[in-house]
Amino acid sequence: MPKSEPHQGFPARLLREEAVIEACRVRDFSAIFQLARRAGLYPSRLARCVEMTPSAVGEIIKGKREITNISVIERVADGLRIPGGMLGLARRDWETDDAPVAVPVASGDVDPFGCPADTRPDDDLTDPEFVATLIESQLPEHYKSSNFFGARHTIPAVVQHAQTITRLLESARAEAPREALLRTGGRVAEFIGWLYQDLGDFRRAALWSDRAMEWAQEAADDHMQSYLLFRKSNQATARASADRAVGLAKAAQRLPGLSPRIAALAAQQEAQGYALMRNPKAALTRFDEARALVAEPAEAGPATELDTSYCTPTYIEMQRANCWIGLGKPQQAIELFEGHLAELPQVYRNDRGVYLARLARAYVRAGELERGAEAAAKSLGIVRHTGSARTFGELSAVVDSLTGERQLPTVAAFLEHFAAVRDQFAA
């Protein structure tokens, strides 16, 4: 939007109307845009506010196009001055303390638990330890949901959990309730960081990881601190920062009393850093150590223990396979991917999309272009539903390698399908 134009979004009074609140809650952008139009934002002005073409805005209003990409949702929030919480986003940079809240005036003030105004989360009727336990018990289902349906479907609920914990921490005075909130909050914030990383928003991923580390340190939760160092190493690897990836992975392994799975996660992450450094000997050594650490069945821990159940021999070998591609050994990567993909549980759909895209890269590197296009097409079928930026990044590399091979029918079909899905998520 040109700087000379004064900013115009939803009037504050409309943001408190039930129709606007409900449309934002379910992310019905057709309804949101229609309501914005009634508030005086005609399509051409609305298009400038949200940085879209007027034709795209028209298609959204008519219900012919959906908005699912998180960065586009953020553009809408910023362009229309819709507070982040109303759309399941983090607080926007422009929000002030007196920004409208996402509750209907007619139904009274409502807190995240659906309590009326006279039973706030910090009153005597709400036990912080109970809330922490309740949120903790819901995390496994959120993990499954995000891996099957995609991060953007899960973020609104877990961000609300984090906001609830933040409010309760402001009033928790006793040591035991505060520690329970901090431990659960660390897990929630770490998970949000991962969700944003999968959507390609590394800035928010880092911010939430930092918040998780702050809570874990206050709670003296050594396992969580180690896990967060592993996660930060993973973020560094995703951005091809080899030295930082290795350094953070080593730091994760220095904390005492680590469980075998956390130690394995950190070791394989160190291996990925060495692979980026083109040091196959060091990488393979650390992968072997990680593989040995997860060879024995894990003992069942308490319900509040970190969920590292995904760290299995299959997981370690998938990471090793990805490194083989970068090390110029695509055939070894193909053998590992093909050998372990069948072992991946059905609920790990998002991960399957990533691994299929990497398998496609390996096939293309090995000169098997049509098999690469076939694997990439399967991955694309998944990413249409999950919206994973991780997978899009992998598939973009495949596209770059196949662009000059349109004479192959399988390749041409994949490239056409990819272009359609890319345009869908760019809308």
C-alpha positions, 0 to 999 in steps of 0.5 A: 500500500502506498505510504501516502495513503492513510491506513484503513482497516476494520473499525474497532467497533466492528471487530467486536461484532459476533459475525466478524469474530466468528469469521476470523475464528474459522478463517473464513476469508470470504466472509471477512472480505465481504464484511470489510467491503460493507465497512467501506473497503471496496475491492480495489482498496481492499486489494491494496491493504492486503497486497493482492490483486483485485481479481484475487480479492474478487475470487476470495469474496465469491468463494472461488479461492481460499487463503491457507498460506500463513504468510498471506493470512498475516498480510490480511491481519496486518492490512485490515488491522485484525489483532493476531489472536482473532486469526490464531496468530501471534500478537502483531507488532502494531498491536497496542494494549488497547487493541480490540479483543476477540470477544462478542460484546453481546455475550459478555467477557469470555476467557480462554476456558469459556468462563464468565467474567466473574471466574477468571483463570487466576481466581480461586476456582482455577488450579494452575497445576490442573490447567498445566496437566490438562494442556499437557494431556492435549499435546499428544493429539496436537502433535498428531494433528499437526503431522497429519493435517499440517501446522496451520491447522494446529497453531491457533489452539496451541498459541491459545494454550501459550497465552493461557499459561502466560496469564496464569504465570502472572498470578501464580505465586506458589512454587509448585504451580509455577513450576508446573506451568513453566514445564508445560509452557516450555513444551507448548512454546517449543512446539509452536516454534516447530510449527512456524519452522515447518511453515517457513517462518524462521523469525517466529520459530526462533522467538518461540524457541527463545520463550521456551528456553526461558521457561525451561531454564526458570523451571530447571528443566535440563531435558527441555533445555537440551531438547531446545538446543537440539531444535535450535541446531535443527533450525541452523541446519535448515538455513545451511549454517553448519558451524552453528548447527554443530555447536548447538548440537554439541551444547545439547549433549553437554547437559547431564543425565540425558535420556538416550533419545534426546542424546540420539537427536542431538548426535544425529543433528551434529552429524547433519552439521558435519554433512553440511561441512562435507565431512562424511567420516564425522557425519557417519560416525555420529549417525552410527552413535545415534542409531545405537542409542535408539536401538533399545526399546525406550522405557515408559516415562511419566506423562509430563516427560518430553515426547521423543517417541518419533526418534526411532531407527527409521527416523535416524536413517531418514536423516542419514539418507538426506545427508547422503544426497548432499554428500553426492551419494544419491544411490545410498539415499534412495536405498535408505528412503525406499527401505524405511518409508514403508515403516513410517506410521500413517499419522506422520503424513507431513513427514512422509511428504518431506521424505518423498520430496527428498527421495525425489531429489535423490532419484533426480541426482541419480539420473532417474528423472521419471522416478524422481517425478513420480516421488515428487508428485506423491509428495505434492499431493500431501503438501497441498493439504499440509502447506509445509514450507519444508516440503515446498523447499525440497520440491522446488529443488526438484523443479529446478533440476527437472525444468529442462526435461519437459519432454518426459510425460511424467516430468511435464505432468509434475511440473504443471501440477506443481505450478498450480499448487504453488499459485494456490498457496501464493494467493 
